[in-house]
Amino acid sequence: LTRYGAVTENGQGEAVEGIVLSLKGANARQVVQHVREHLQEIEKTLPAGTTIEPFYDRGELVNRAIHTVSKTLFEAIVLVLILLLLFLGNLRSALVVAAILPLSALSTFLMMRQFGLSANLMSLGGLTIAIGLLVDAAVVVVENIEMQLADAHESKNRSFLPPLNVIYRAVCEVSVPVTAGMIIIMLVFIPLMTLEGLEGKLFSPVALTIVFALSSSLFFSLTIIPVLCSFFLKSQAHHTPFIVRKLEAAYSKVLNASLANPKKVYAMAGVALLVAVLIFPFIGKSFMPTMDEGDTILQLEKIPSISLQNSIALDMDIQRRILKQVPEVKRIVARTGSDELGLDPMGLNETDSFIVLKPQDQWNGQSKEQILAKIRHVLGD
């Protein structure tokens, strides 16, 4: 039987490799979980001494990506809370506005489930992008309610409206501009939903998630937020926070100077636009940023006339040298040539080596780029 390829591991000898392919549109995380369960069942039926050891698990990449986005989402929420407290200057108002974040997130997840959208890297990324926008409507509503309550408090001898009526009038006063503003922001993302092919698969979940989050935020800002204001906000004098006073003073100076010198403002804006246009062609462009999946694939090419046995011997020699000279490498599995089905056709002179690295805390303080440089140095020798 003619062999068209082979698999080697850690420079010790040949092994058997299996690749699992998922169906189009399948949930990668669920597929990986089901594969793990079935591998445990299959391993029980294997001969003594034979084991199944995954060397590349896409589920780990998915989990790392979701963890990173979830961490970013949490950090964004904390940052928004701090900024709300600084700019509103009132802990009660800040907490009322902050309530929009978990409510909008939960509502977004419900709509994602309703529309069959999974919590993947792109959809969670869209939610992270929308975090700063979620509080916009709530800030306007709460700020206006607080000012109306303060006005009613200062002129209580002339006003007999109960607090609920004041809150209702305050919400009605800003409901139209707030709704219009949020709809305009949502309309910006509508074109992303019309994309097809690979672009559509990448960016449609982002656009849908942002639209879900913003629509939820608008709904809660006009319904639940006023109710929370009726419980937590009191009729008292309104004070402008210190940071806002300083910013308003600085802005007033800039505004007055701009109004006094309109020609200079036009000239500066035109120069800035021209500089941006000139710089744009020199900005690096790519369809997608480079994704670090954790492990590394080393591709080797030998002379086309090499035999399978010589190719295997050369691969195992390289594996032994890398494992000896680069202690951060945990395992190497190399695939030479093609499999019996020809799913990934390669010549006998071509090898894909999967280099599995140790956990990052065992890298002796080195970066991944430094480790890759050491691997290149080994190959150069």
N, C-alpha and C positions, 0 to 999 in steps of 0.2 A: 504494500500500500504506500503510495507516494505521499510524503508529508509536505505540507505547504507552510508550516509554521510550528512554533513551540512557545512554551511559557516557562520562564525560569524565575527563581526566587532566592534573594540574598546570596547569590553566588554559590549556592550549595547543590543545585541540581534543578531538574525539571519539575513542574507542577501542572495542575489542571485548573483552568480558569473558566468561570461562567459569568455571563453578562445578562442582566435582567433589563428588558426593554419595557417601558410603560406605554399604555395606549394613548393615543392623541387626546388631549384634554383631561387626562386623569390627574387626580390630586397627588403630587409627588410625595407628600408626607405620608398619606395613607398607603400608597403603593409600597414605600420603603418599610412601613410598619408591618404590612401583610407579608412582605418578603422575609422579614426577620422571623416572623412566626412560622412560616412554612419551612425555612431553613432549619429551625430547631426540630421540626418533625422529620425532615429528610435525614438529618444527621444521625438520628436514632437507628436508621435502617442501613447505614454504611458499615463496611467491614471494620473489624477492630484495628485501631491505629490510624484510621482515616478521619480527618476533621475538616470542617468548613470554616475558614477564617476570612471574613470580608476585609479587603484592603482599601477599597474606595466606597464609601457610604455617602450617597448624596443627601441622606437624611440629616447628617451632621452639618452639612452646608446650610440646609434649610433652617435647622434649629439655630445656628449661629446668626444667620441673617435676621430671623425673627427676633432673637434676643437683642441684637444691635438696634433694630428699629424700635423695639419696645422700650429699651433703655433711653433712646433718643426722645421717644414720646414722653416718658416720665420726666426727663430733664426739661423738656419744653414746657410741660405743665408747671413745674416748680418755678421756672423762669417767669412765666406769665403771672403766676401768683405774686412773685416779688415785685414785678413791675406794676401790677394793679395796686398793690399796697402803697408803693411809692407815689404813684400819680393820682390815685384817688384820695390818699391821705386818711382813709377811714377803713378800719379793719372790717367792720360790718359790711360796708359796701363792697370791699374787695372779696369777701367770702361769698356774698350773694352773686357777684359776677362770676367767681370761680366755679360756682355750682353748675354753670353752663357746660363746663368741660366734661365731667363724667356723664352728664345727661346726654349731651350730644354724641359722645363716643358710644354709649350704650345704644342709642337710637340708630347710629350709623351701622353698628354690628347687626342689629335686627334687620335693617334694610338690605345689608349685604347678604344675609342669609336668605331673605325673601327673593332676591334677584339671582341667587346662585353664585355669589362672588365670595371666594375663599379669602381668609386672612393671610395673604402672601406678602412677599417683599414689596411689590408695587402698591398694593392696596393699603398696607400699613404705612408705606412711605407717603401716600397721598394724605392719609390722616395726620401724619406728622407735619406736612406742609400746611394743612388747614388749621392747626392748633392756634396759631396766632390770629387767624381770621375769625375763629369761633366766638371770641369775646367782644368783637366789634359792636354788634347790635346790642348786646347786654350792657356794655359800658355806656352807650348813648342813652339807653332806657333808664338805667340806674342813676346816672348823673342827672338826667332831667327830673326824675322823681325826687331825688335828694334836693335839687334846687327848688322845686315846687313846694315841697314840704317845708323848706326853710322860709320861703316867701310867705306861706300860710302862717307859719309860726311868728314871723316878724310883724305880720299885719292881722293877728288873730282877732283884734277888736273889730275889724271890718269884714272878716270872713267867718262864716259859720259852716263851711263845708267840712264834713268828716274826712279823716285821712284817706279812706277808701275812694271817696269821690275825687280827691286831689290826685291820688295815684292813677285813677282811671283817666282823668283829663291829661295827665302828664304822658301816659302811654299813647293816647290818641294823638297827642300833639306831634310825636316823633314816629308814629307807626308807618306813615306813608314814606317819608324819606329813608327810614331804616330798611323797609322792605325793598324800595327801589334800588338802594345801594347794594344790598345782598344779592338781588336778582342780577344786577349788572356784573357782579363778581362771578356768579355762577355761569352766566352766559359766556364768559371768557373761556371756560373749560369745555363748552359744548363741542367745538370743532374737534377736540381730541377724541370724542366718542365716535366720530365718523371715519376714523382711520381704519384701514383694513390690513390684512396680512400680519407680518411680524410687528409693525408699528402699532397696530390696533391691539394686539395681545399685550404689548408692553404698557401702553399709555392709557388705554380705555379703563382699566381698573383704577388708575390714579385719578382720572377725571371723575369717574362715578363716585368714588369714595369722597372726594372733595365736595361734590354736589350734594351727596347724602348728608355730609357733616354740616355744610352751610345751611341747607334747608332745615335740618333739625335745630340748629342754633337759632335761626330766625323764629321758628315756631315756639321754642321754649322762651325766647327773649320776650315775646309778646303775650305769653300765657303764664308760665310758672314763675318767671323772674319777678313780675309785679306782685304775685302772691307772696313770694319770699320777702319782698320789700315791705309789704304790709305787716309782716311779723318782726322783722329785724331792724328796719330803719325807723328812726324817731323824728318827730317834728322838732328840729333844733336849728340854730343858726348855721349857715353854710360857710366854711372856711376853705380858702384856696390853699392847697398843699405848698410847702416851701419850694420844692423842686419846680412845680408848675409856675409859681410866681417868678422864679429866676429865669425860667425859659421864656415866659411871656415878656419879661423885661428885655431880654436879649432879642427876641423876635421883633418887638416893637421898634427897636433901634434899626435892625436890618430892614424892616418894612418901610420905615420912614425914609431911610437912605435910598432904597430902591425907588420909591415913589418920587423922590426929589431928583433922581438921575435915571430916568427911564432909558435914555439912549445907551448909557453904559451897561445897563442890565441886558438890553437886547444884544449888544456887542459881545458881552461875556457869554451869553447863552449860545449865540451863533458860533463863537470860537470853540466852545465846549462840544457842540454838535459836530463841527468840522473835525476836531481832534478825534472824536469817537469813530467817525466814518473812516478816517485815515488809519486808525489803529486796528479796526475790525478785521481786515484781511490777514493781519499778522497773528491773530489769536488762534491757538491750536484748536482743531475741530476733530471730533470723533463721534461715531454713532452711539457707542456705549463706553463708559469708563471701564478700565481694566478691573476685573473682579478677582480678588484673592480668595481662592477656594480652600486655602489652608495647605494642601499638599501640592506637589509639583510633578509635571510630566516632562521627562527628558527624552527627546527624540534623537536617535542615532541613525546615521546613514553610512554604510560601508560601500566598497566597490561592488558594482552590480553582479559580478561573476562569482561572488563568494558563495560557498556551500552552506547548507543549513547547520551542519555540525560546527564549522568554523565560526559562523555567526553566533551560535549559542556559546561557544567557548569564549569569544571576545566579550559578549555581554556579561557573562559570569565573572570574568576578570575585572571588568569595570565596576561591577557591583561590589566585589570584595574590596577593591581599592577605595570606593566611596565610603563603605561602611567602616573601614579602618581609619581613614583620614578625616572623616566628617562625623564626629560623634553625635551630632544633632539629628542624624538620619536614623530612623527606627527600623525601616523595612523597605525593601525594593522588590517590586514584581515587574518583570519585563515580558512583553509580548512581541515575538518576532514573526514576521510574515503574516499569513492570513489563517483564519479558522476554516473548518470544513464547509461552512455555509457561505463564506465569502461576504460576511456582513461588513467588514472593514478591510477591503483588499489592500495588501501591502506586499512588497517584494521580500525575498529572503534577506536582502541587505538592509531592511528597514526595521527598526525596533522602537517601540513605545515603552519607556520605563516609568512606572508609577513610583515616585519617591515619597514615602510616608514619613513625615517628620514627627519628632517627639513633641510632647506638650510644650508650650512656649516657655513655661517656667524652668525648663531644662535646657534652654538655649545658651546658657552662660552669658546672658546679657547681650547677645548678638541679635541683630535684626535679620529678617528673612533675606534681604538683599545681600548681607554679608555671608549668609549660609550658601546662597546660590553662587556667590563669587568663589567660595571654597570649592564647590562642586565643579565649577568651570576650570579652576586651577588643577584639580585632579585630572580632568579630561585633557587638559593641555599638556600634562606630563606624559 
